[in-house]
Amino acid sequence: MTLRIVFMGTPDFSVATLRALAEAGHGIAAVYTQPPRAAGRRGLELTPSPVQREAERLGIAVSTPVSLKNEAEQQAFHALNADVAVVVAYGLLLPKAILDAPRLGCLNGHASLLPRWRGAAPIQRAIMAGDAETGMMVMKMEAGLDTGPVGLVDKLVIDPDMTAGDLHDRLMAAGARLMVDALARLETGTLSFVEQAADGVTYATKIDKTETRIDWTRPAGEVHDHIRGLSPFPGGWCEAMIGGRVERLKLLRSTAAEGAGEPGGILDDRLTVACGAGAVRLVELQRAGGKPVTAQEFLRGAKLEKGMKLS
């Protein structure tokens, strides 16, 4: 027997789970995703979400409501007669009428070790905080924000130079495997849930653009975590004087380095930069309008030397 599923997700992160559920043979009655968004240089083209594109490739019906609060949408959802709803980074609040509609409830794939990092940006926040470990969890959804009991956990080590993009990809694959396992257990009645701990609750608020500028006066470890936690998007940045004008540089990868000096000062010809305490070496960066390049490639086209300063 396979389960009748409604899948709810929007970004690339969700696609792997949708694909894995289809390959496992579950009947996916419908896919819910965010409506197409304006894209292109002038914002005139409406672009469907990655999940919508994958659902259409798989031949699954797609629904893109702007809200699930109205009665008509709730009745349409209920009429799908789903055994379970699987939710992975959907982006819309699920009212109680939606949560209660599937026979076996709604399962959420969440990219943190709950109750740490409830909310919208758990991957970035874990790295920015210098966490050494994170993971994927499958939990049963309830009205609170990521407060439901947890059914399955897959822990992952956060390597010292791992970026949010690197971690995103590892968690995406782990989440797909974990959700397939969870549904197999749900079918046989062997998926049990444990309430989250009351202690250790933190919230992963959305990244605000005011957070993205690099503060070189902070200790090197914090600067390094900030750079990699914001990479590749939205990207931590600083400014540098290049060719007689100030340019914004997006910093995509860094690593711990030895050295000391005035914060923001370039210490050598390898783009080692002094911080408030210690130093980091820039590994990958991007000029405005350019492509990501290694530090060595960057230095061939931009003259940044020892003694110069990043602001």
C-alpha positions in Angstrom: 0.0 0.0 0.0 1.2 3.5 -0.8 0.0 6.8 0.8 -2.1 9.4 -0.9 0.0 12.6 -0.4 -0.4 16.3 -0.9 3.0 17.9 -1.3 3.6 21.5 -0.2 6.9 23.2 -1.0 8.4 26.0 -3.1 12.2 26.4 -3.5 14.9 24.1 -4.9 15.4 22.7 -1.4 11.9 21.1 -1.6 12.4 19.5 -5.1 14.5 16.6 -3.9 11.8 15.4 -1.5 9.1 15.7 -4.0 11.1 13.7 -6.5 12.0 11.1 -3.9 8.3 10.6 -2.9 7.3 10.1 -6.5 10.1 7.6 -7.1 9.0 5.7 -3.9 5.6 5.1 -5.6 3.4 7.3 -3.4 0.3 8.7 -5.0 0.7 12.5 -5.1 -2.8 13.9 -5.4 -1.6 17.5 -5.8 1.3 19.8 -5.3 0.9 23.2 -3.5 3.5 25.9 -4.1 3.9 29.6 -4.0 2.5 31.5 -7.0 4.8 32.4 -9.9 6.9 35.5 -9.1 8.1 38.4 -11.3 11.6 37.9 -12.6 13.9 39.1 -15.3 15.7 42.4 -15.5 12.5 44.4 -15.7 10.4 42.1 -13.5 7.9 41.6 -16.2 8.1 37.8 -16.6 6.3 35.5 -14.1 8.5 32.6 -13.2 7.1 29.4 -11.6 8.7 28.0 -8.5 11.2 25.1 -8.8 8.6 22.9 -7.2 6.0 23.8 -9.7 8.4 23.1 -12.6 9.2 19.7 -11.1 5.5 18.8 -10.5 4.6 19.7 -14.1 7.5 17.5 -15.3 6.1 14.7 -13.2 2.5 15.3 -14.5 1.1 16.2 -11.1 -1.7 18.8 -10.6 -0.4 22.1 -9.2 -2.2 24.6 -7.0 -0.7 28.1 -6.3 -3.1 29.9 -3.8 -1.9 33.2 -2.3 -3.5 32.1 1.0 -5.1 29.1 2.6 -7.3 31.0 5.0 -10.4 31.3 2.9 -13.1 28.6 3.1 -13.1 27.8 -0.6 -9.4 26.9 -0.6 -9.8 24.8 2.6 -12.7 22.9 1.1 -10.7 22.2 -2.1 -7.8 20.9 0.0 -10.1 18.7 2.1 -11.7 17.3 -1.1 -8.3 15.8 -2.0 -8.8 13.1 0.6 -5.1 12.9 1.4 -3.7 10.4 3.9 -0.9 12.9 4.7 0.5 16.3 3.7 4.2 16.6 3.3 5.5 20.2 3.8 9.0 21.3 3.0 9.8 25.0 2.9 6.4 25.9 1.5 6.3 29.5 2.8 2.6 29.9 3.6 0.9 29.5 7.0 -1.2 26.4 7.3 -4.5 27.1 9.2 -6.0 24.6 11.5 -8.5 23.5 8.9 -5.6 22.5 6.6 -3.6 20.9 9.4 -6.6 18.7 10.4 -7.6 17.7 6.8 -5.2 14.8 6.0 -6.1 11.5 7.8 -2.6 11.2 9.3 -1.8 14.8 9.7 0.9 17.0 8.2 4.6 16.2 8.3 7.2 18.9 7.9 10.8 18.4 6.9 12.8 21.1 8.8 16.5 21.8 8.4 17.6 22.1 12.0 17.9 20.2 15.3 14.7 21.5 16.9 14.0 23.4 19.1 17.1 25.2 18.0 16.5 27.4 14.9 12.8 27.3 14.5 11.7 29.5 11.6 12.6 30.7 8.2 16.4 30.6 7.9 17.8 27.7 10.0 20.6 26.8 7.6 22.1 30.3 7.5 21.6 31.0 11.2 23.3 27.7 12.3 26.5 28.6 10.4 26.4 32.3 11.3 26.2 31.2 15.0 29.2 28.9 14.6 27.2 25.7 15.3 29.2 22.5 14.8 26.2 20.4 14.1 22.8 20.6 12.6 20.4 18.1 10.8 17.1 17.3 9.2 14.0 16.5 11.2 10.6 15.2 10.3 8.0 16.6 12.7 4.2 16.5 12.9 2.9 20.0 12.4 0.7 21.9 14.8 -0.4 25.5 15.0 2.8 26.8 16.6 5.9 27.8 14.6 7.9 24.6 14.2 6.8 23.4 17.6 5.4 20.0 16.7 6.7 16.6 18.0 9.6 15.0 16.2 9.5 11.7 14.4 12.9 11.2 12.8 16.3 13.0 13.0 19.4 12.9 10.8 22.3 14.8 12.2 25.1 16.4 10.1 28.4 17.9 11.1 29.0 21.4 9.9 32.6 21.5 8.6 34.7 24.5 9.5 34.7 26.1 6.1 31.3 24.9 4.9 29.0 27.6 3.4 25.3 27.8 3.7 25.1 26.7 0.1 27.2 23.6 0.8 25.0 22.7 3.8 21.8 23.4 1.9 22.7 20.7 -0.6 23.6 18.1 2.0 20.5 18.8 4.0 18.3 18.7 0.9 19.5 15.2 0.1 19.3 14.1 3.7 15.8 15.5 4.0 14.5 13.6 0.9 15.8 10.3 2.3 14.4 11.0 5.8 10.9 11.8 4.5 10.8 8.6 2.4 11.7 6.7 5.6 9.2 8.6 7.7 6.3 7.7 5.3 7.4 4.1 5.1 7.1 4.0 8.9 3.8 5.9 8.8 2.3 3.4 6.5 3.1 0.5 8.9 2.1 2.5 12.0 5.7 2.5 13.4 6.4 6.2 13.2 6.4 7.5 16.7 6.8 11.1 17.8 8.6 12.8 20.7 7.8 16.2 22.1 10.5 18.9 21.6 12.5 20.0 24.6 11.3 23.1 26.4 14.9 24.4 26.7 17.2 25.6 24.0 14.6 27.3 21.8 16.1 29.7 19.3 14.5 31.4 16.2 16.0 31.6 12.8 14.6 34.9 11.6 14.9 35.8 7.9 18.2 37.4 6.8 17.8 41.1 6.6 20.0 43.1 4.2 21.2 45.3 7.0 23.1 42.2 8.4 25.1 41.5 5.2 27.9 44.1 5.5 31.0 42.5 7.0 32.2 44.1 10.2 36.0 43.6 10.3 36.2 44.7 14.0 34.6 41.5 15.1 36.8 38.4 16.0 38.0 36.4 13.0 35.9 33.4 13.9 32.7 35.5 13.8 33.7 37.2 10.5 34.4 33.8 8.9 31.1 32.4 10.1 29.3 35.5 8.8 30.8 35.2 5.4 30.1 31.5 4.9 26.7 31.7 6.5 25.5 34.3 4.0 27.1 32.5 1.0 26.0 32.2 -1.8 22.9 34.3 -1.1 22.4 37.1 -0.2 26.2 37.3 0.3 28.3 39.1 2.8 30.0 42.2 1.4 32.5 44.9 1.9 34.0 47.8 -0.1 37.4 48.2 -1.5 39.2 50.9 -3.5 40.0 49.4 -6.9 41.4 51.4 -9.8 40.6 54.7 -8.1 37.0 54.0 -7.3 35.1 52.3 -4.5 33.7 48.9 -5.4 31.4 46.5 -3.5 32.8 43.0 -3.2 30.7 40.0 -2.3 32.6 37.6 -0.2 31.7 33.9 -0.8 34.3 31.8 0.9 37.0 32.3 3.5 39.1 30.3 5.9 40.9 30.9 9.2 44.3 32.5 8.9 47.2 33.8 11.1 47.9 37.4 11.4 47.0 40.7 13.1 46.6 44.3 12.2 44.1 47.1 11.8 40.7 45.6 11.2 40.0 45.3 7.4 43.7 45.7 6.6 45.2 43.4 3.9 48.1 41.5 5.4 49.7 39.8 2.5 49.4 38.9 -1.2 46.9 36.1 -0.6 44.0 38.3 0.6 44.5 37.6 4.3 42.5 40.3 6.1 42.9 41.4 9.7 39.9 41.3 12.0 39.3 42.6 15.5 41.2 39.6 16.8 43.0 37.3 14.4 42.5 37.2 10.6 40.7 35.4 7.8 41.9 34.6 4.3 39.4 35.3 1.5 39.1 32.3 -0.8 36.3 33.2 -3.2 34.7 36.5 -4.0 32.7 38.4 -6.6 32.9 41.9 -8.1 29.6 43.7 -8.8 28.3 42.4 -12.2 31.0 39.7 -12.3 31.2 36.0 -11.7 32.4 34.3 -8.6 36.2 33.8 -8.8 39.0 32.5 -6.6 41.1 35.0 -4.7 44.0 34.2 -7.1 41.8 34.9 -10.2 40.5 38.1 -8.5 44.0 39.4 -7.9 44.9 39.0 -11.5 42.2 41.6 -12.4 42.1 43.8 -9.4 45.1 45.3 -7.6 44.7 44.8 -3.9 48.0 44.8 -2.0 49.4 44.4 1.4 48.6 47.6 3.4 45.4 48.4 1.6 42.2 48.3 3.5 38.7 46.8 3.1 35.9 48.9 4.6 
